[in-house]
Amino acid sequence: MERIKTGIDGIDQFTGGLPRGKSILLTGDAGSGKTIFGLQFALTSSKQNLKTVYITTEEDSDDLFTQGETFGWDIKSFTDNGMLRFIELAGVRARVTEAEISIDVGAMKGNFSKFLKDLPEDTETVVIDNIGSYTAKLTPYEFRDRFDLMVYELKKRNITALIILDSATSREFNEIALFSVYGAIKVMKRENPYTGRRERVMDIVKMRSTKTPTQFMTYEINNKGIEIVSGIENKD
């Protein structure tokens, strides 16, 4: 199976990268680096000459460019050459929310397909950051139905997708989403029981057709982005 490098050496070492044409779920606590992970993957995908789209539902592209500059990433060169494109939905979501205040637009609730509507036909990789703001008032059944449809449409177009879920949405719908995706990665912050220090750890929850570590991987966010540090800890 063909793989796409994530740009995070530890993950690429263990998995070979993300399976091409499949959807991967990324969940995690606030401040655990989900957006940084998404940007790092999008940039690395672009470097592999894959037409990549980054859909942001909460931040504008200027904020993401600023984040990238913090790590010395030359995002602009890839947007200039057409390999990387940003689609901003924050303003669209604000207008929809305003409309829903005055008119009950039930049909728009949880319409994940809107994420794919503006994707160029030649899109090969997409990062969706994140779908949490589109899940308000959804029942578990409605979420499963809409999420399954989005994953199906991505697969039909052979698009490799990194779908990000915020922690609040993950607590409610994570188990449902896990059934639909090909793989899932969880990033989190915790206190090390041995040192008493706060640290970040990553869990490759599942990745079909892939040999994955059964332990947590400790990582840090440094001046290069996300980097797996030496040593792997047991999940127990």
mmCIF file of the C-alpha atoms, coordinates in Angstrom:
data_MODEL
# 
_entry.id   MODEL 
# 
loop_
_atom_site.group_PDB 
_atom_site.id 
_atom_site.type_symbol 
_atom_site.label_atom_id 
_atom_site.label_alt_id 
_atom_site.label_comp_id 
_atom_site.label_asym_id 
_atom_site.label_entity_id 
_atom_site.label_seq_id 
_atom_site.pdbx_PDB_ins_code 
_atom_site.Cartn_x 
_atom_site.Cartn_y 
_atom_site.Cartn_z 
_atom_site.occupancy 
_atom_site.B_iso_or_equiv 
_atom_site.pdbx_formal_charge 
_atom_site.auth_seq_id 
_atom_site.auth_comp_id 
_atom_site.auth_asym_id 
_atom_site.auth_atom_id 
_atom_site.pdbx_PDB_model_num 
ATOM 1   C CA . MET A 1 1   ? 0.000   0.000  0.000  1.00 0.00 ? 1   MET A CA 1 
ATOM 2   C CA . GLU A 1 2   ? 1.327   3.416  -0.972 1.00 0.00 ? 2   GLU A CA 1 
ATOM 3   C CA . ARG A 1 3   ? 2.072   5.760  1.949  1.00 0.00 ? 3   ARG A CA 1 
ATOM 4   C CA . ILE A 1 4   ? 2.321   9.516  2.394  1.00 0.00 ? 4   ILE A CA 1 
ATOM 5   C CA . LYS A 1 5   ? 4.967   10.773 4.813  1.00 0.00 ? 5   LYS A CA 1 
ATOM 6   C CA . THR A 1 6   ? 3.672   12.909 7.668  1.00 0.00 ? 6   THR A CA 1 
ATOM 7   C CA . GLY A 1 7   ? 6.902   14.804 8.283  1.00 0.00 ? 7   GLY A CA 1 
ATOM 8   C CA . ILE A 1 8   ? 6.982   13.439 11.841 1.00 0.00 ? 8   ILE A CA 1 
ATOM 9   C CA . ASP A 1 9   ? 9.890   11.005 11.811 1.00 0.00 ? 9   ASP A CA 1 
ATOM 10  C CA . GLY A 1 10  ? 8.689   8.723  14.597 1.00 0.00 ? 10  GLY A CA 1 
ATOM 11  C CA . ILE A 1 11  ? 5.323   8.149  12.923 1.00 0.00 ? 11  ILE A CA 1 
ATOM 12  C CA . ASP A 1 12  ? 6.869   7.664  9.488  1.00 0.00 ? 12  ASP A CA 1 
ATOM 13  C CA . GLN A 1 13  ? 9.424   5.248  10.960 1.00 0.00 ? 13  GLN A CA 1 
ATOM 14  C CA . PHE A 1 14  ? 6.797   3.017  12.552 1.00 0.00 ? 14  PHE A CA 1 
ATOM 15  C CA . THR A 1 15  ? 4.001   3.222  9.968  1.00 0.00 ? 15  THR A CA 1 
ATOM 16  C CA . GLY A 1 16  ? 5.755   4.257  6.768  1.00 0.00 ? 16  GLY A CA 1 
ATOM 17  C CA . GLY A 1 17  ? 3.343   7.195  6.615  1.00 0.00 ? 17  GLY A CA 1 
ATOM 18  C CA . LEU A 1 18  ? -0.413  7.497  6.223  1.00 0.00 ? 18  LEU A CA 1 
ATOM 19  C CA . PRO A 1 19  ? -2.084  5.061  3.803  1.00 0.00 ? 19  PRO A CA 1 
ATOM 20  C CA . ARG A 1 20  ? -2.865  6.840  0.555  1.00 0.00 ? 20  ARG A CA 1 
ATOM 21  C CA . GLY A 1 21  ? -6.526  7.347  -0.304 1.00 0.00 ? 21  GLY A CA 1 
ATOM 22  C CA . LYS A 1 22  ? -7.677  6.670  3.265  1.00 0.00 ? 22  LYS A CA 1 
ATOM 23  C CA . SER A 1 23  ? -9.167  8.847  6.021  1.00 0.00 ? 23  SER A CA 1 
ATOM 24  C CA . ILE A 1 24  ? -7.309  9.214  9.315  1.00 0.00 ? 24  ILE A CA 1 
ATOM 25  C CA . LEU A 1 25  ? -8.861  10.689 12.472 1.00 0.00 ? 25  LEU A CA 1 
ATOM 26  C CA . LEU A 1 26  ? -6.760  12.976 14.687 1.00 0.00 ? 26  LEU A CA 1 
ATOM 27  C CA . THR A 1 27  ? -8.082  13.799 18.167 1.00 0.00 ? 27  THR A CA 1 
ATOM 28  C CA . GLY A 1 28  ? -6.566  15.448 21.198 1.00 0.00 ? 28  GLY A CA 1 
ATOM 29  C CA . ASP A 1 29  ? -6.672  17.883 24.072 1.00 0.00 ? 29  ASP A CA 1 
ATOM 30  C CA . ALA A 1 30  ? -6.503  21.641 23.630 1.00 0.00 ? 30  ALA A CA 1 
ATOM 31  C CA . GLY A 1 31  ? -2.866  22.656 23.268 1.00 0.00 ? 31  GLY A CA 1 
ATOM 32  C CA . SER A 1 32  ? -1.706  19.186 22.280 1.00 0.00 ? 32  SER A CA 1 
ATOM 33  C CA . GLY A 1 33  ? -0.656  20.322 18.796 1.00 0.00 ? 33  GLY A CA 1 
ATOM 34  C CA . LYS A 1 34  ? -3.462  19.092 16.523 1.00 0.00 ? 34  LYS A CA 1 
ATOM 35  C CA . THR A 1 35  ? -3.249  22.080 14.184 1.00 0.00 ? 35  THR A CA 1 
ATOM 36  C CA . ILE A 1 36  ? 0.550   21.915 14.138 1.00 0.00 ? 36  ILE A CA 1 
ATOM 37  C CA . PHE A 1 37  ? 0.286   18.228 13.243 1.00 0.00 ? 37  PHE A CA 1 
ATOM 38  C CA . GLY A 1 38  ? -2.150  19.090 10.452 1.00 0.00 ? 38  GLY A CA 1 
ATOM 39  C CA . LEU A 1 39  ? 0.046   21.865 9.064  1.00 0.00 ? 39  LEU A CA 1 
ATOM 40  C CA . GLN A 1 40  ? 3.164   19.704 9.253  1.00 0.00 ? 40  GLN A CA 1 
ATOM 41  C CA . PHE A 1 41  ? 1.409   16.924 7.338  1.00 0.00 ? 41  PHE A CA 1 
ATOM 42  C CA . ALA A 1 42  ? -0.030  19.336 4.756  1.00 0.00 ? 42  ALA A CA 1 
ATOM 43  C CA . LEU A 1 43  ? 3.383   20.883 4.109  1.00 0.00 ? 43  LEU A CA 1 
ATOM 44  C CA . THR A 1 44  ? 5.081   17.482 3.893  1.00 0.00 ? 44  THR A CA 1 
ATOM 45  C CA . SER A 1 45  ? 2.381   16.249 1.518  1.00 0.00 ? 45  SER A CA 1 
ATOM 46  C CA . SER A 1 46  ? 2.999   19.284 -0.703 1.00 0.00 ? 46  SER A CA 1 
ATOM 47  C CA . LYS A 1 47  ? 6.732   18.535 -0.678 1.00 0.00 ? 47  LYS A CA 1 
ATOM 48  C CA . GLN A 1 48  ? 5.862   15.079 -2.035 1.00 0.00 ? 48  GLN A CA 1 
ATOM 49  C CA . ASN A 1 49  ? 4.250   16.814 -5.063 1.00 0.00 ? 49  ASN A CA 1 
ATOM 50  C CA . LEU A 1 50  ? 0.727   16.002 -3.922 1.00 0.00 ? 50  LEU A CA 1 
ATOM 51  C CA . LYS A 1 51  ? -1.988  18.598 -4.489 1.00 0.00 ? 51  LYS A CA 1 
ATOM 52  C CA . THR A 1 52  ? -2.968  19.430 -0.916 1.00 0.00 ? 52  THR A CA 1 
ATOM 53  C CA . VAL A 1 53  ? -5.830  21.432 0.602  1.00 0.00 ? 53  VAL A CA 1 
ATOM 54  C CA . TYR A 1 54  ? -6.050  22.633 4.201  1.00 0.00 ? 54  TYR A CA 1 
ATOM 55  C CA . ILE A 1 55  ? -9.629  23.387 5.284  1.00 0.00 ? 55  ILE A CA 1 
ATOM 56  C CA . THR A 1 56  ? -9.792  25.521 8.403  1.00 0.00 ? 56  THR A CA 1 
ATOM 57  C CA . THR A 1 57  ? -13.082 26.114 10.199 1.00 0.00 ? 57  THR A CA 1 
ATOM 58  C CA . GLU A 1 58  ? -11.835 28.295 13.065 1.00 0.00 ? 58  GLU A CA 1 
ATOM 59  C CA . GLU A 1 59  ? -8.663  30.157 12.044 1.00 0.00 ? 59  GLU A CA 1 
ATOM 60  C CA . ASP A 1 60  ? -7.838  32.178 8.971  1.00 0.00 ? 60  ASP A CA 1 
ATOM 61  C CA . SER A 1 61  ? -4.912  31.368 6.730  1.00 0.00 ? 61  SER A CA 1 
ATOM 62  C CA . ASP A 1 62  ? -2.879  34.320 8.033  1.00 0.00 ? 62  ASP A CA 1 
ATOM 63  C CA . ASP A 1 63  ? -2.877  32.745 11.502 1.00 0.00 ? 63  ASP A CA 1 
ATOM 64  C CA . LEU A 1 64  ? -1.736  29.449 10.027 1.00 0.00 ? 64  LEU A CA 1 
ATOM 65  C CA . PHE A 1 65  ? 1.010   31.136 8.012  1.00 0.00 ? 65  PHE A CA 1 
ATOM 66  C CA . THR A 1 66  ? 2.200   32.778 11.244 1.00 0.00 ? 66  THR A CA 1 
ATOM 67  C CA . GLN A 1 67  ? 2.267   29.413 13.011 1.00 0.00 ? 67  GLN A CA 1 
ATOM 68  C CA . GLY A 1 68  ? 4.261   27.943 10.155 1.00 0.00 ? 68  GLY A CA 1 
ATOM 69  C CA . GLU A 1 69  ? 6.797   30.778 10.281 1.00 0.00 ? 69  GLU A CA 1 
ATOM 70  C CA . THR A 1 70  ? 7.391   29.969 13.955 1.00 0.00 ? 70  THR A CA 1 
ATOM 71  C CA . PHE A 1 71  ? 8.843   26.633 12.839 1.00 0.00 ? 71  PHE A CA 1 
ATOM 72  C CA . GLY A 1 72  ? 10.674  28.007 9.832  1.00 0.00 ? 72  GLY A CA 1 
ATOM 73  C CA . TRP A 1 73  ? 8.251   26.425 7.360  1.00 0.00 ? 73  TRP A CA 1 
ATOM 74  C CA . ASP A 1 74  ? 8.100   28.046 3.940  1.00 0.00 ? 74  ASP A CA 1 
ATOM 75  C CA . ILE A 1 75  ? 4.370   27.549 3.424  1.00 0.00 ? 75  ILE A CA 1 
ATOM 76  C CA . LYS A 1 76  ? 4.062   30.470 1.008  1.00 0.00 ? 76  LYS A CA 1 
ATOM 77  C CA . SER A 1 77  ? 6.278   28.884 -1.627 1.00 0.00 ? 77  SER A CA 1 
ATOM 78  C CA . PHE A 1 78  ? 3.898   25.927 -1.814 1.00 0.00 ? 78  PHE A CA 1 
ATOM 79  C CA . THR A 1 79  ? 0.784   28.089 -1.990 1.00 0.00 ? 79  THR A CA 1 
ATOM 80  C CA . ASP A 1 80  ? 2.479   30.153 -4.693 1.00 0.00 ? 80  ASP A CA 1 
ATOM 81  C CA . ASN A 1 81  ? 3.280   27.088 -6.820 1.00 0.00 ? 81  ASN A CA 1 
ATOM 82  C CA . GLY A 1 82  ? -0.237  25.696 -6.371 1.00 0.00 ? 82  GLY A CA 1 
ATOM 83  C CA . MET A 1 83  ? 0.676   22.573 -4.411 1.00 0.00 ? 83  MET A CA 1 
ATOM 84  C CA . LEU A 1 84  ? -0.994  23.826 -1.210 1.00 0.00 ? 84  LEU A CA 1 
ATOM 85  C CA . ARG A 1 85  ? -4.267  25.698 -0.897 1.00 0.00 ? 85  ARG A CA 1 
ATOM 86  C CA . PHE A 1 86  ? -6.160  26.982 2.128  1.00 0.00 ? 86  PHE A CA 1 
ATOM 87  C CA . ILE A 1 87  ? -9.951  27.083 2.331  1.00 0.00 ? 87  ILE A CA 1 
ATOM 88  C CA . GLU A 1 88  ? -11.321 29.204 5.172  1.00 0.00 ? 88  GLU A CA 1 
ATOM 89  C CA . LEU A 1 89  ? -14.761 28.337 6.524  1.00 0.00 ? 89  LEU A CA 1 
ATOM 90  C CA . ALA A 1 90  ? -14.716 30.425 9.713  1.00 0.00 ? 90  ALA A CA 1 
ATOM 91  C CA . GLY A 1 91  ? -16.497 33.357 8.041  1.00 0.00 ? 91  GLY A CA 1 
ATOM 92  C CA . VAL A 1 92  ? -18.983 31.040 6.343  1.00 0.00 ? 92  VAL A CA 1 
ATOM 93  C CA . ARG A 1 93  ? -19.763 29.367 9.672  1.00 0.00 ? 93  ARG A CA 1 
ATOM 94  C CA . ALA A 1 94  ? -20.350 32.742 11.325 1.00 0.00 ? 94  ALA A CA 1 
ATOM 95  C CA . ARG A 1 95  ? -22.850 33.734 8.613  1.00 0.00 ? 95  ARG A CA 1 
ATOM 96  C CA . VAL A 1 96  ? -24.632 30.394 8.854  1.00 0.00 ? 96  VAL A CA 1 
ATOM 97  C CA . THR A 1 97  ? -24.835 30.705 12.643 1.00 0.00 ? 97  THR A CA 1 
ATOM 98  C CA . GLU A 1 98  ? -26.316 34.180 12.276 1.00 0.00 ? 98  GLU A CA 1 
ATOM 99  C CA . ALA A 1 99  ? -28.911 32.852 9.840  1.00 0.00 ? 99  ALA A CA 1 
ATOM 100 C CA . GLU A 1 100 ? -29.793 29.952 12.110 1.00 0.00 ? 100 GLU A CA 1 
ATOM 101 C CA . ILE A 1 101 ? -30.491 32.347 14.976 1.00 0.00 ? 101 ILE A CA 1 
ATOM 102 C CA . SER A 1 102 ? -33.347 33.894 13.013 1.00 0.00 ? 102 SER A CA 1 
ATOM 103 C CA . ILE A 1 103 ? -34.352 30.880 10.908 1.00 0.00 ? 103 ILE A CA 1 
ATOM 104 C CA . ASP A 1 104 ? -34.262 27.244 11.939 1.00 0.00 ? 104 ASP A CA 1 
ATOM 105 C CA . VAL A 1 105 ? -32.164 25.778 9.146  1.00 0.00 ? 105 VAL A CA 1 
ATOM 106 C CA . GLY A 1 106 ? -32.228 22.157 10.264 1.00 0.00 ? 106 GLY A CA 1 
ATOM 107 C CA . ALA A 1 107 ? -31.056 20.848 6.915  1.00 0.00 ? 107 ALA A CA 1 
ATOM 108 C CA . MET A 1 108 ? -27.709 22.633 7.317  1.00 0.00 ? 108 MET A CA 1 
ATOM 109 C CA . LYS A 1 109 ? -26.953 20.968 10.638 1.00 0.00 ? 109 LYS A CA 1 
ATOM 110 C CA . GLY A 1 110 ? -23.925 18.709 10.432 1.00 0.00 ? 110 GLY A CA 1 
ATOM 111 C CA . ASN A 1 111 ? -23.628 18.933 6.671  1.00 0.00 ? 111 ASN A CA 1 
ATOM 112 C CA . PHE A 1 112 ? -20.041 17.667 6.449  1.00 0.00 ? 112 PHE A CA 1 
ATOM 113 C CA . SER A 1 113 ? -20.289 17.423 2.674  1.00 0.00 ? 113 SER A CA 1 
ATOM 114 C CA . LYS A 1 114 ? -19.809 21.193 2.520  1.00 0.00 ? 114 LYS A CA 1 
ATOM 115 C CA . PHE A 1 115 ? -16.154 20.511 3.405  1.00 0.00 ? 115 PHE A CA 1 
ATOM 116 C CA . LEU A 1 116 ? -15.721 18.749 0.077  1.00 0.00 ? 116 LEU A CA 1 
ATOM 117 C CA . LYS A 1 117 ? -17.818 21.006 -2.130 1.00 0.00 ? 117 LYS A CA 1 
ATOM 118 C CA . ASP A 1 118 ? -15.016 23.444 -2.950 1.00 0.00 ? 118 ASP A CA 1 
ATOM 119 C CA . LEU A 1 119 ? -12.194 20.903 -3.218 1.00 0.00 ? 119 LEU A CA 1 
ATOM 120 C CA . PRO A 1 120 ? -10.462 21.143 -6.607 1.00 0.00 ? 120 PRO A CA 1 
ATOM 121 C CA . GLU A 1 121 ? -10.877 18.028 -8.755 1.00 0.00 ? 121 GLU A CA 1 
ATOM 122 C CA . ASP A 1 122 ? -7.143  17.297 -8.611 1.00 0.00 ? 122 ASP A CA 1 
ATOM 123 C CA . THR A 1 123 ? -6.973  17.295 -4.784 1.00 0.00 ? 123 THR A CA 1 
ATOM 124 C CA . GLU A 1 124 ? -4.898  14.373 -3.509 1.00 0.00 ? 124 GLU A CA 1 
ATOM 125 C CA . THR A 1 125 ? -4.565  15.222 0.196  1.00 0.00 ? 125 THR A CA 1 
ATOM 126 C CA . VAL A 1 126 ? -6.821  17.212 2.515  1.00 0.00 ? 126 VAL A CA 1 
ATOM 127 C CA . VAL A 1 127 ? -6.633  18.294 6.150  1.00 0.00 ? 127 VAL A CA 1 
ATOM 128 C CA . ILE A 1 128 ? -9.965  19.229 7.770  1.00 0.00 ? 128 ILE A CA 1 
ATOM 129 C CA . ASP A 1 129 ? -9.331  21.292 10.918 1.00 0.00 ? 129 ASP A CA 1 
ATOM 130 C CA . ASN A 1 130 ? -11.763 20.686 12.507 1.00 0.00 ? 130 ASN A CA 1 
ATOM 131 C CA . ILE A 1 131 ? -15.299 19.298 12.168 1.00 0.00 ? 131 ILE A CA 1 
ATOM 132 C CA . GLY A 1 132 ? -16.253 19.925 15.800 1.00 0.00 ? 132 GLY A CA 1 
ATOM 133 C CA . SER A 1 133 ? -17.925 23.259 15.151 1.00 0.00 ? 133 SER A CA 1 
ATOM 134 C CA . TYR A 1 134 ? -20.319 21.558 12.713 1.00 0.00 ? 134 TYR A CA 1 
ATOM 135 C CA . THR A 1 135 ? -21.581 18.898 15.126 1.00 0.00 ? 135 THR A CA 1 
ATOM 136 C CA . ALA A 1 136 ? -23.748 21.028 17.446 1.00 0.00 ? 136 ALA A CA 1 
ATOM 137 C CA . LYS A 1 137 ? -27.097 19.402 18.289 1.00 0.00 ? 137 LYS A CA 1 
ATOM 138 C CA . LEU A 1 138 ? -26.356 16.297 16.241 1.00 0.00 ? 138 LEU A CA 1 
ATOM 139 C CA . THR A 1 139 ? -27.593 12.992 17.623 1.00 0.00 ? 139 THR A CA 1 
ATOM 140 C CA . PRO A 1 140 ? -25.142 10.063 17.515 1.00 0.00 ? 140 PRO A CA 1 
ATOM 141 C CA . TYR A 1 141 ? -27.170 8.555  14.663 1.00 0.00 ? 141 TYR A CA 1 
ATOM 142 C CA . GLU A 1 142 ? -27.038 11.804 12.660 1.00 0.00 ? 142 GLU A CA 1 
ATOM 143 C CA . PHE A 1 143 ? -23.293 12.153 13.261 1.00 0.00 ? 143 PHE A CA 1 
ATOM 144 C CA . ARG A 1 144 ? -22.616 8.578  12.110 1.00 0.00 ? 144 ARG A CA 1 
ATOM 145 C CA . ASP A 1 145 ? -24.736 9.041  8.997  1.00 0.00 ? 145 ASP A CA 1 
ATOM 146 C CA . ARG A 1 146 ? -23.057 12.306 7.951  1.00 0.00 ? 146 ARG A CA 1 
ATOM 147 C CA . PHE A 1 147 ? -19.538 11.261 8.931  1.00 0.00 ? 147 PHE A CA 1 
ATOM 148 C CA . ASP A 1 148 ? -19.827 7.974  7.027  1.00 0.00 ? 148 ASP A CA 1 
ATOM 149 C CA . LEU A 1 149 ? -20.969 9.856  3.929  1.00 0.00 ? 149 LEU A CA 1 
ATOM 150 C CA . MET A 1 150 ? -18.009 12.252 4.105  1.00 0.00 ? 150 MET A CA 1 
ATOM 151 C CA . VAL A 1 151 ? -15.505 9.401  4.484  1.00 0.00 ? 151 VAL A CA 1 
ATOM 152 C CA . TYR A 1 152 ? -17.175 7.535  1.603  1.00 0.00 ? 152 TYR A CA 1 
ATOM 153 C CA . GLU A 1 153 ? -16.956 10.563 -0.691 1.00 0.00 ? 153 GLU A CA 1 
ATOM 154 C CA . LEU A 1 154 ? -13.288 11.078 0.183  1.00 0.00 ? 154 LEU A CA 1 
ATOM 155 C CA . LYS A 1 155 ? -12.528 7.427  -0.542 1.00 0.00 ? 155 LYS A CA 1 
ATOM 156 C CA . LYS A 1 156 ? -14.411 7.566  -3.845 1.00 0.00 ? 156 LYS A CA 1 
ATOM 157 C CA . ARG A 1 157 ? -12.165 10.450 -4.931 1.00 0.00 ? 157 ARG A CA 1 
ATOM 158 C CA . ASN A 1 158 ? -9.048  8.620  -3.646 1.00 0.00 ? 158 ASN A CA 1 
ATOM 159 C CA . ILE A 1 159 ? -8.213  11.553 -1.354 1.00 0.00 ? 159 ILE A CA 1 
ATOM 160 C CA . THR A 1 160 ? -5.978  11.013 1.658  1.00 0.00 ? 160 THR A CA 1 
ATOM 161 C CA . ALA A 1 161 ? -7.635  12.873 4.544  1.00 0.00 ? 161 ALA A CA 1 
ATOM 162 C CA . LEU A 1 162 ? -6.564  13.911 8.018  1.00 0.00 ? 162 LEU A CA 1 
ATOM 163 C CA . ILE A 1 163 ? -9.788  14.733 9.875  1.00 0.00 ? 163 ILE A CA 1 
ATOM 164 C CA . ILE A 1 164 ? -9.298  16.646 13.121 1.00 0.00 ? 164 ILE A CA 1 
ATOM 165 C CA . LEU A 1 165 ? -11.755 16.473 16.022 1.00 0.00 ? 165 LEU A CA 1 
ATOM 166 C CA . ASP A 1 166 ? -11.546 18.786 19.037 1.00 0.00 ? 166 ASP A CA 1 
ATOM 167 C CA . SER A 1 167 ? -11.566 17.260 22.515 1.00 0.00 ? 167 SER A CA 1 
ATOM 168 C CA . ALA A 1 168 ? -15.182 18.179 23.347 1.00 0.00 ? 168 ALA A CA 1 
ATOM 169 C CA . THR A 1 169 ? -16.553 16.627 20.163 1.00 0.00 ? 169 THR A CA 1 
ATOM 170 C CA . SER A 1 170 ? -14.237 13.662 20.530 1.00 0.00 ? 170 SER A CA 1 
ATOM 171 C CA . ARG A 1 171 ? -15.643 12.829 23.956 1.00 0.00 ? 171 ARG A CA 1 
ATOM 172 C CA . GLU A 1 172 ? -19.126 12.635 22.442 1.00 0.00 ? 172 GLU A CA 1 
ATOM 173 C CA . PHE A 1 173 ? -18.512 11.058 19.045 1.00 0.00 ? 173 PHE A CA 1 
ATOM 174 C CA . ASN A 1 174 ? -15.031 9.498  19.060 1.00 0.00 ? 174 ASN A CA 1 
ATOM 175 C CA . GLU A 1 175 ? -16.153 5.874  19.305 1.00 0.00 ? 175 GLU A CA 1 
ATOM 176 C CA . ILE A 1 176 ? -18.604 6.385  16.429 1.00 0.00 ? 176 ILE A CA 1 
ATOM 177 C CA . ALA A 1 177 ? -16.000 8.063  14.213 1.00 0.00 ? 177 ALA A CA 1 
ATOM 178 C CA . LEU A 1 178 ? -13.467 5.301  14.880 1.00 0.00 ? 178 LEU A CA 1 
ATOM 179 C CA . PHE A 1 179 ? -15.634 2.765  13.067 1.00 0.00 ? 179 PHE A CA 1 
ATOM 180 C CA . SER A 1 180 ? -15.625 4.824  9.854  1.00 0.00 ? 180 SER A CA 1 
ATOM 181 C CA . VAL A 1 181 ? -11.971 5.802  9.459  1.00 0.00 ? 181 VAL A CA 1 
ATOM 182 C CA . TYR A 1 182 ? -9.045  3.703  8.299  1.00 0.00 ? 182 TYR A CA 1 
ATOM 183 C CA . GLY A 1 183 ? -6.787  4.938  11.081 1.00 0.00 ? 183 GLY A CA 1 
ATOM 184 C CA . ALA A 1 184 ? -6.806  7.084  14.196 1.00 0.00 ? 184 ALA A CA 1 
ATOM 185 C CA . ILE A 1 185 ? -4.181  9.014  16.144 1.00 0.00 ? 185 ILE A CA 1 
ATOM 186 C CA . LYS A 1 186 ? -4.680  10.619 19.551 1.00 0.00 ? 186 LYS A CA 1 
ATOM 187 C CA . VAL A 1 187 ? -2.432  13.354 20.966 1.00 0.00 ? 187 VAL A CA 1 
ATOM 188 C CA . MET A 1 188 ? -2.667  14.328 24.617 1.00 0.00 ? 188 MET A CA 1 
ATOM 189 C CA . LYS A 1 189 ? -1.062  16.059 27.558 1.00 0.00 ? 189 LYS A CA 1 
ATOM 190 C CA . ARG A 1 190 ? -0.523  14.281 30.842 1.00 0.00 ? 190 ARG A CA 1 
ATOM 191 C CA . GLU A 1 191 ? 1.587   14.262 33.978 1.00 0.00 ? 191 GLU A CA 1 
ATOM 192 C CA . ASN A 1 192 ? 4.405   11.730 33.916 1.00 0.00 ? 192 ASN A CA 1 
ATOM 193 C CA . PRO A 1 193 ? 3.837   9.505  36.978 1.00 0.00 ? 193 PRO A CA 1 
ATOM 194 C CA . TYR A 1 194 ? 7.596   9.021  37.422 1.00 0.00 ? 194 TYR A CA 1 
ATOM 195 C CA . THR A 1 195 ? 8.910   12.554 36.965 1.00 0.00 ? 195 THR A CA 1 
ATOM 196 C CA . GLY A 1 196 ? 5.819   14.547 37.940 1.00 0.00 ? 196 GLY A CA 1 
ATOM 197 C CA . ARG A 1 197 ? 6.349   16.708 34.850 1.00 0.00 ? 197 ARG A CA 1 
ATOM 198 C CA . ARG A 1 198 ? 3.789   17.561 32.207 1.00 0.00 ? 198 ARG A CA 1 
ATOM 199 C CA . GLU A 1 199 ? 4.462   15.912 28.862 1.00 0.00 ? 199 GLU A CA 1 
ATOM 200 C CA . ARG A 1 200 ? 2.812   15.218 25.534 1.00 0.00 ? 200 ARG A CA 1 
ATOM 201 C CA . VAL A 1 201 ? 2.188   11.681 24.345 1.00 0.00 ? 201 VAL A CA 1 
ATOM 202 C CA . MET A 1 202 ? 0.797   10.244 21.130 1.00 0.00 ? 202 MET A CA 1 
ATOM 203 C CA . ASP A 1 203 ? -1.181  7.056  20.639 1.00 0.00 ? 203 ASP A CA 1 
ATOM 204 C CA . ILE A 1 204 ? -1.666  5.448  17.243 1.00 0.00 ? 204 ILE A CA 1 
ATOM 205 C CA . VAL A 1 205 ? -5.040  4.014  18.187 1.00 0.00 ? 205 VAL A CA 1 
ATOM 206 C CA . LYS A 1 206 ? -5.436  2.039  14.978 1.00 0.00 ? 206 LYS A CA 1 
ATOM 207 C CA . MET A 1 207 ? -4.085  1.894  11.447 1.00 0.00 ? 207 MET A CA 1 
ATOM 208 C CA . ARG A 1 208 ? -5.398  -0.905 9.273  1.00 0.00 ? 208 ARG A CA 1 
ATOM 209 C CA . SER A 1 209 ? -2.896  -2.927 7.227  1.00 0.00 ? 209 SER A CA 1 
ATOM 210 C CA . THR A 1 210 ? -0.118  -1.318 9.256  1.00 0.00 ? 210 THR A CA 1 
ATOM 211 C CA . LYS A 1 211 ? 2.239   -2.496 11.970 1.00 0.00 ? 211 LYS A CA 1 
ATOM 212 C CA . THR A 1 212 ? 1.886   0.101  14.748 1.00 0.00 ? 212 THR A CA 1 
ATOM 213 C CA . PRO A 1 213 ? 3.509   0.548  18.172 1.00 0.00 ? 213 PRO A CA 1 
ATOM 214 C CA . THR A 1 214 ? 1.428   -0.665 21.094 1.00 0.00 ? 214 THR A CA 1 
ATOM 215 C CA . GLN A 1 215 ? 2.965   1.976  23.351 1.00 0.00 ? 215 GLN A CA 1 
ATOM 216 C CA . PHE A 1 216 ? 2.557   5.701  23.809 1.00 0.00 ? 216 PHE A CA 1 
ATOM 217 C CA . MET A 1 217 ? 5.113   7.808  21.941 1.00 0.00 ? 217 MET A CA 1 
ATOM 218 C CA . THR A 1 218 ? 6.375   10.848 23.804 1.00 0.00 ? 218 THR A CA 1 
ATOM 219 C CA . TYR A 1 219 ? 6.671   13.938 21.621 1.00 0.00 ? 219 TYR A CA 1 
ATOM 220 C CA . GLU A 1 220 ? 7.559   17.576 21.927 1.00 0.00 ? 220 GLU A CA 1 
ATOM 221 C CA . ILE A 1 221 ? 6.735   20.731 20.040 1.00 0.00 ? 221 ILE A CA 1 
ATOM 222 C CA . ASN A 1 222 ? 10.044  22.452 19.344 1.00 0.00 ? 222 ASN A CA 1 
ATOM 223 C CA . ASN A 1 223 ? 11.365  24.930 16.797 1.00 0.00 ? 223 ASN A CA 1 
ATOM 224 C CA . LYS A 1 224 ? 10.960  22.312 14.046 1.00 0.00 ? 224 LYS A CA 1 
ATOM 225 C CA . GLY A 1 225 ? 7.355   21.416 14.845 1.00 0.00 ? 225 GLY A CA 1 
ATOM 226 C CA . ILE A 1 226 ? 6.244   18.076 16.306 1.00 0.00 ? 226 ILE A CA 1 
ATOM 227 C CA . GLU A 1 227 ? 9.064   15.669 17.008 1.00 0.00 ? 227 GLU A CA 1 
ATOM 228 C CA . ILE A 1 228 ? 8.956   12.229 18.623 1.00 0.00 ? 228 ILE A CA 1 
ATOM 229 C CA . VAL A 1 229 ? 11.539  12.078 21.406 1.00 0.00 ? 229 VAL A CA 1 
ATOM 230 C CA . SER A 1 230 ? 13.595  8.991  22.115 1.00 0.00 ? 230 SER A CA 1 
ATOM 231 C CA . GLY A 1 231 ? 11.941  6.308  24.174 1.00 0.00 ? 231 GLY A CA 1 
ATOM 232 C CA . ILE A 1 232 ? 8.494   4.758  24.060 1.00 0.00 ? 232 ILE A CA 1 
ATOM 233 C CA . GLU A 1 233 ? 6.371   4.237  27.148 1.00 0.00 ? 233 GLU A CA 1 
ATOM 234 C CA . ASN A 1 234 ? 3.895   1.478  27.794 1.00 0.00 ? 234 ASN A CA 1 
ATOM 235 C CA . LYS A 1 235 ? 0.246   2.529  27.708 1.00 0.00 ? 235 LYS A CA 1 
ATOM 236 C CA . ASP A 1 236 ? -0.203  0.727  31.008 1.00 0.00 ? 236 ASP A CA 1 
# 
